Amino acid sequence: TQPAADHNGPNIALEVEDLDAALAHFQHHAIPIPEILPGTTIMDSPVCRFFFITDPDGNPINIHQCKPRAHA
C-alpha cells in the first residue's frame, strides 16, 4: 500500500513498558526518529508519552508508554 499523501492517514500505535529504552533501541539501530515539534522527539500527553518512527513506505508508527492512572 501507499502512504497517505499528506502522511495524515491511519497509523498504528505500539505500547512499550519503557519508552526511554525503546527510544535508545531505535537510535542504536539507526532508525530515524522524526521530530514532532522542532527539537522534540518525545511528546507528553495526559495519558501517555510517545514518539514516532516510520515504516519503509513512510507510514507513521506511534511508540507509546501509558502513564500510571492517578489513584482517587
N, CA, C and O atoms as CSV, one atom per row, in Angstrom:
chain,resi,resn,atom,element,x,y,z
A,1,THR,N,N,0.835,-1.187,0.000
A,1,THR,CA,C,0.000,0.000,0.000
A,1,THR,C,C,0.872,1.240,0.000
A,1,THR,O,O,2.040,1.208,0.387
A,2,GLN,N,N,0.283,2.312,-0.437
A,2,GLN,CA,C,0.989,3.587,-0.473
A,2,GLN,C,C,0.645,4.403,0.767
A,2,GLN,O,O,-0.482,4.335,1.258
A,3,PRO,N,N,1.599,5.169,1.276
A,3,PRO,CA,C,1.291,6.024,2.428
A,3,PRO,C,C,0.337,7.129,2.014
A,3,PRO,O,O,0.252,7.479,0.837
A,4,ALA,N,N,-0.373,7.673,2.979
A,4,ALA,CA,C,-1.240,8.815,2.709
A,4,ALA,C,C,-0.384,9.952,2.162
A,4,ALA,O,O,0.730,10.180,2.634
A,5,ALA,N,N,-0.898,10.651,1.181
A,5,ALA,CA,C,-0.126,11.706,0.517
A,5,ALA,C,C,0.368,12.762,1.497
A,5,ALA,O,O,1.481,13.267,1.349
A,6,ASP,N,N,-0.428,13.096,2.478
A,6,ASP,CA,C,-0.038,14.128,3.441
A,6,ASP,C,C,0.476,13.533,4.751
A,6,ASP,O,O,0.672,14.261,5.725
A,7,HIS,N,N,0.697,12.215,4.784
A,7,HIS,CA,C,1.157,11.491,5.974
A,7,HIS,C,C,0.206,11.663,7.147
A,7,HIS,O,O,0.620,11.555,8.302
A,8,ASN,N,N,-1.076,11.931,6.863
A,8,ASN,CA,C,-2.075,12.048,7.918
A,8,ASN,C,C,-3.083,10.906,7.863
A,8,ASN,O,O,-4.181,11.017,8.408
A,9,GLY,N,N,-2.714,9.815,7.212
A,9,GLY,CA,C,-3.588,8.656,7.145
A,9,GLY,C,C,-3.537,7.882,8.446
A,9,GLY,O,O,-2.973,8.359,9.431
A,10,PRO,N,N,-4.117,6.697,8.461
A,10,PRO,CA,C,-4.112,5.898,9.691
A,10,PRO,C,C,-2.694,5.487,10.073
A,10,PRO,O,O,-1.813,5.367,9.223
A,11,ASN,N,N,-2.501,5.278,11.345
A,11,ASN,CA,C,-1.216,4.765,11.809
A,11,ASN,C,C,-1.473,3.731,12.890
A,11,ASN,O,O,-2.594,3.577,13.375
A,12,ILE,N,N,-0.431,3.039,13.248
A,12,ILE,CA,C,-0.516,2.012,14.280
A,12,ILE,C,C,0.218,2.526,15.514
A,12,ILE,O,O,1.210,3.246,15.401
A,13,ALA,N,N,-0.274,2.153,16.683
A,13,ALA,CA,C,0.379,2.518,17.936
A,13,ALA,C,C,0.785,1.247,18.654
A,13,ALA,O,O,-0.016,0.326,18.817
A,14,LEU,N,N,2.026,1.206,19.077
A,14,LEU,CA,C,2.556,0.063,19.815
A,14,LEU,C,C,2.932,0.517,21.224
A,14,LEU,O,O,3.683,1.479,21.390
A,15,GLU,N,N,2.414,-0.168,22.227
A,15,GLU,CA,C,2.702,0.192,23.607
A,15,GLU,C,C,3.948,-0.536,24.097
A,15,GLU,O,O,4.119,-1.729,23.847
A,16,VAL,N,N,4.811,0.190,24.793
A,16,VAL,CA,C,6.022,-0.380,25.390
A,16,VAL,C,C,6.004,-0.111,26.893
A,16,VAL,O,O,5.318,0.796,27.362
A,17,GLU,N,N,6.759,-0.902,27.635
A,17,GLU,CA,C,6.842,-0.710,29.084
A,17,GLU,C,C,7.809,0.408,29.460
A,17,GLU,O,O,7.632,1.057,30.492
A,18,ASP,N,N,8.835,0.641,28.630
A,18,ASP,CA,C,9.859,1.635,28.934
A,18,ASP,C,C,10.141,2.446,27.676
A,18,ASP,O,O,10.886,2.002,26.803
A,19,LEU,N,N,9.554,3.623,27.582
A,19,LEU,CA,C,9.689,4.445,26.379
A,19,LEU,C,C,11.131,4.877,26.143
A,19,LEU,O,O,11.595,4.890,25.003
A,20,ASP,N,N,11.837,5.226,27.200
A,20,ASP,CA,C,13.228,5.668,27.038
A,20,ASP,C,C,14.109,4.540,26.508
A,20,ASP,O,O,14.986,4.778,25.678
A,21,ALA,N,N,13.883,3.316,26.981
A,21,ALA,CA,C,14.638,2.170,26.473
A,21,ALA,C,C,14.283,1.897,25.018
A,21,ALA,O,O,15.159,1.558,24.223
A,22,ALA,N,N,13.009,2.041,24.661
A,22,ALA,CA,C,12.594,1.843,23.265
A,22,ALA,C,C,13.250,2.882,22.361
A,22,ALA,O,O,13.729,2.548,21.278
A,23,LEU,N,N,13.276,4.132,22.797
A,23,LEU,CA,C,13.920,5.183,22.015
A,23,LEU,C,C,15.400,4.862,21.826
A,23,LEU,O,O,15.920,4.977,20.716
A,24,ALA,N,N,16.079,4.463,22.895
A,24,ALA,CA,C,17.502,4.114,22.798
A,24,ALA,C,C,17.714,2.933,21.849
A,24,ALA,O,O,18.695,2.911,21.105
A,25,HIS,N,N,16.816,1.959,21.865
A,25,HIS,CA,C,16.907,0.802,20.975
A,25,HIS,C,C,16.835,1.246,19.510
A,25,HIS,O,O,17.671,0.850,18.698
A,26,PHE,N,N,15.846,2.061,19.178
A,26,PHE,CA,C,15.704,2.521,17.792
A,26,PHE,C,C,16.890,3.388,17.376
A,26,PHE,O,O,17.370,3.276,16.247
A,27,GLN,N,N,17.365,4.247,18.272
A,27,GLN,CA,C,18.529,5.074,17.953
A,27,GLN,C,C,19.762,4.207,17.733
A,27,GLN,O,O,20.538,4.462,16.812
A,28,HIS,N,N,19.953,3.189,18.564
A,28,HIS,CA,C,21.095,2.280,18.432
A,28,HIS,C,C,21.098,1.597,17.062
A,28,HIS,O,O,22.156,1.363,16.477
A,29,HIS,N,N,19.910,1.283,16.561
A,29,HIS,CA,C,19.785,0.612,15.268
A,29,HIS,C,C,19.603,1.595,14.113
A,29,HIS,O,O,19.199,1.207,13.017
A,30,ALA,N,N,19.903,2.863,14.367
A,30,ALA,CA,C,19.877,3.928,13.356
A,30,ALA,C,C,18.521,4.071,12.678
A,30,ALA,O,O,18.450,4.381,11.488
A,31,ILE,N,N,17.432,3.844,13.436
A,31,ILE,CA,C,16.081,4.080,12.931
A,31,ILE,C,C,15.794,5.567,13.118
A,31,ILE,O,O,15.873,6.072,14.237
A,32,PRO,N,N,15.464,6.273,12.040
A,32,PRO,CA,C,15.188,7.712,12.187
A,32,PRO,C,C,13.984,7.968,13.102
A,32,PRO,O,O,12.961,7.289,13.012
A,33,ILE,N,N,14.129,8.944,13.966
A,33,ILE,CA,C,13.065,9.372,14.872
A,33,ILE,C,C,12.711,10.805,14.469
A,33,ILE,O,O,13.436,11.736,14.816
A,34,PRO,N,N,11.603,10.994,13.740
A,34,PRO,CA,C,11.267,12.351,13.305
A,34,PRO,C,C,10.885,13.245,14.483
A,34,PRO,O,O,10.327,12.778,15.476
A,35,GLU,N,N,11.189,14.518,14.358
A,35,GLU,CA,C,10.796,15.474,15.384
A,35,GLU,C,C,9.295,15.721,15.275
A,35,GLU,O,O,8.760,15.856,14.175
A,36,ILE,N,N,8.625,15.779,16.413
A,36,ILE,CA,C,7.203,16.103,16.448
A,36,ILE,C,C,7.047,17.613,16.410
A,36,ILE,O,O,6.219,18.146,15.671
A,37,LEU,N,N,7.836,18.283,17.199
A,37,LEU,CA,C,7.981,19.730,17.183
A,37,LEU,C,C,9.467,20.001,17.037
A,37,LEU,O,O,10.272,19.121,17.342
A,38,PRO,N,N,9.860,21.174,16.586
A,38,PRO,CA,C,11.301,21.438,16.450
A,38,PRO,C,C,12.058,21.137,17.751
A,38,PRO,O,O,11.751,21.693,18.806
A,39,GLY,N,N,13.036,20.261,17.654
A,39,GLY,CA,C,13.857,19.891,18.804
A,39,GLY,C,C,13.210,18.894,19.750
A,39,GLY,O,O,13.763,18.609,20.811
A,40,THR,N,N,12.045,18.357,19.387
A,40,THR,CA,C,11.310,17.458,20.272
A,40,THR,C,C,10.966,16.160,19.564
A,40,THR,O,O,10.290,16.171,18.535
A,41,THR,N,N,11.430,15.035,20.111
A,41,THR,CA,C,11.061,13.734,19.548
A,41,THR,C,C,10.048,13.015,20.421
A,41,THR,O,O,9.230,12.248,19.913
A,42,ILE,N,N,10.090,13.254,21.739
A,42,ILE,CA,C,9.129,12.628,22.656
A,42,ILE,C,C,8.108,13.674,23.066
A,42,ILE,O,O,8.453,14.782,23.477
A,43,MET,N,N,6.831,13.293,22.942
A,43,MET,CA,C,5.740,14.166,23.383
A,43,MET,C,C,5.127,13.580,24.645
A,43,MET,O,O,5.162,12.373,24.884
A,44,ASP,N,N,4.570,14.469,25.435
A,44,ASP,CA,C,3.953,14.096,26.696
A,44,ASP,C,C,2.483,14.495,26.624
A,44,ASP,O,O,2.168,15.653,26.350
A,45,SER,N,N,1.583,13.545,26.869
A,45,SER,CA,C,0.158,13.847,26.913
A,45,SER,C,C,-0.345,13.506,28.310
A,45,SER,O,O,0.403,12.954,29.117
A,46,PRO,N,N,-1.595,13.828,28.603
A,46,PRO,CA,C,-2.111,13.484,29.936
A,46,PRO,C,C,-2.125,11.978,30.217
A,46,PRO,O,O,-2.069,11.575,31.379
A,47,VAL,N,N,-2.200,11.143,29.179
A,47,VAL,CA,C,-2.308,9.701,29.412
A,47,VAL,C,C,-1.073,8.898,29.014
A,47,VAL,O,O,-0.927,7.751,29.436
A,48,CYS,N,N,-0.183,9.479,28.212
A,48,CYS,CA,C,0.990,8.719,27.783
A,48,CYS,C,C,2.114,9.642,27.317
A,48,CYS,O,O,1.936,10.849,27.151
A,49,ARG,N,N,3.283,9.022,27.112
A,49,ARG,CA,C,4.427,9.659,26.442
A,49,ARG,C,C,4.610,8.882,25.148
A,49,ARG,O,O,4.356,7.678,25.112
A,50,PHE,N,N,5.055,9.560,24.070
A,50,PHE,CA,C,5.162,8.855,22.803
A,50,PHE,C,C,6.157,9.522,21.861
A,50,PHE,O,O,6.513,10.690,22.020
A,51,PHE,N,N,6.597,8.736,20.868
A,51,PHE,CA,C,7.368,9.238,19.738
A,51,PHE,C,C,6.962,8.435,18.526
A,51,PHE,O,O,6.227,7.453,18.637
A,52,PHE,N,N,7.440,8.852,17.367
A,52,PHE,CA,C,7.095,8.175,16.124
A,52,PHE,C,C,8.333,7.645,15.416
A,52,PHE,O,O,9.415,8.226,15.494
A,53,ILE,N,N,8.148,6.543,14.735
A,53,ILE,CA,C,9.079,6.069,13.725
A,53,ILE,C,C,8.235,5.911,12.465
A,53,ILE,O,O,7.018,6.085,12.523
A,54,THR,N,N,8.844,5.589,11.342
A,54,THR,CA,C,8.074,5.357,10.128
A,54,THR,C,C,8.448,4.013,9.529
A,54,THR,O,O,9.575,3.541,9.681
A,55,ASP,N,N,7.484,3.400,8.845
A,55,ASP,CA,C,7.783,2.154,8.149
A,55,ASP,C,C,8.493,2.489,6.829
A,55,ASP,O,O,8.614,3.666,6.488
A,56,PRO,N,N,8.955,1.501,6.094
A,56,PRO,CA,C,9.694,1.784,4.852
A,56,PRO,C,C,8.909,2.583,3.812
A,56,PRO,O,O,9.507,3.202,2.932
A,57,ASP,N,N,7.573,2.578,3.903
A,57,ASP,CA,C,6.756,3.359,2.970
A,57,ASP,C,C,6.470,4.761,3.478
A,57,ASP,O,O,5.811,5.541,2.790
A,58,GLY,N,N,6.951,5.097,4.665
A,58,GLY,CA,C,6.734,6.422,5.217
A,58,GLY,C,C,5.514,6.545,6.111
A,58,GLY,O,O,5.184,7.645,6.553
A,59,ASN,N,N,4.834,5.432,6.386
A,59,ASN,CA,C,3.674,5.474,7.279
A,59,ASN,C,C,4.140,5.593,8.729
A,59,ASN,O,O,5.100,4.931,9.122
A,60,PRO,N,N,3.469,6.435,9.534
A,60,PRO,CA,C,3.895,6.620,10.925
A,60,PRO,C,C,3.538,5.433,11.808
A,60,PRO,O,O,2.492,4.804,11.647
A,61,ILE,N,N,4.439,5.141,12.748
A,61,ILE,CA,C,4.211,4.143,13.790
A,61,ILE,C,C,4.436,4.850,15.119
A,61,ILE,O,O,5.524,5.360,15.387
A,62,ASN,N,N,3.409,4.874,15.937
A,62,ASN,CA,C,3.447,5.553,17.225
A,62,ASN,C,C,3.942,4.558,18.267
A,62,ASN,O,O,3.353,3.491,18.440
A,63,ILE,N,N,5.020,4.904,18.960
A,63,ILE,CA,C,5.551,4.099,20.058
A,63,ILE,C,C,5.197,4.857,21.336
A,63,ILE,O,O,5.626,5.997,21.520
A,64,HIS,N,N,4.410,4.224,22.228
A,64,HIS,CA,C,3.961,4.969,23.401
A,64,HIS,C,C,4.028,4.143,24.677
A,64,HIS,O,O,4.030,2.912,24.657
A,65,GLN,N,N,4.082,4.873,25.790
A,65,GLN,CA,C,4.072,4.272,27.116
A,65,GLN,C,C,2.962,4.954,27.906
A,65,GLN,O,O,2.989,6.170,28.094
A,66,CYS,N,N,1.984,4.174,28.370
A,66,CYS,CA,C,0.899,4.724,29.163
A,66,CYS,C,C,1.427,5.158,30.533
A,66,CYS,O,O,2.338,4.548,31.093
A,67,LYS,N,N,0.831,6.220,31.047
A,67,LYS,CA,C,1.174,6.676,32.394
A,67,LYS,C,C,0.327,5.914,33.406
A,67,LYS,O,O,-0.785,5.488,33.095
A,68,PRO,N,N,0.852,5.744,34.616
A,68,PRO,CA,C,0.028,5.107,35.650
A,68,PRO,C,C,-1.206,5.959,35.909
A,68,PRO,O,O,-1.150,7.188,35.866
A,69,ARG,N,N,-2.302,5.301,36.173
A,69,ARG,CA,C,-3.531,6.041,36.491
A,69,ARG,C,C,-3.422,6.652,37.880
A,69,ARG,O,O,-2.886,6.046,38.807
A,70,ALA,N,N,-3.943,7.865,37.998
A,70,ALA,CA,C,-3.951,8.524,39.302
A,70,ALA,C,C,-4.949,7.823,40.203
A,70,ALA,O,O,-6.048,7.477,39.768
A,71,HIS,N,N,-4.578,7.614,41.436
A,71,HIS,CA,C,-5.471,6.964,42.388
A,71,HIS,C,C,-6.398,8.002,42.991
A,71,HIS,O,O,-5.965,9.082,43.392
A,72,ALA,N,N,-7.666,7.666,43.051
A,72,ALA,CA,C,-8.678,8.607,43.586
A,72,ALA,C,C,-8.650,8.628,45.097
A,72,ALA,O,O,-9.426,9.355,45.719
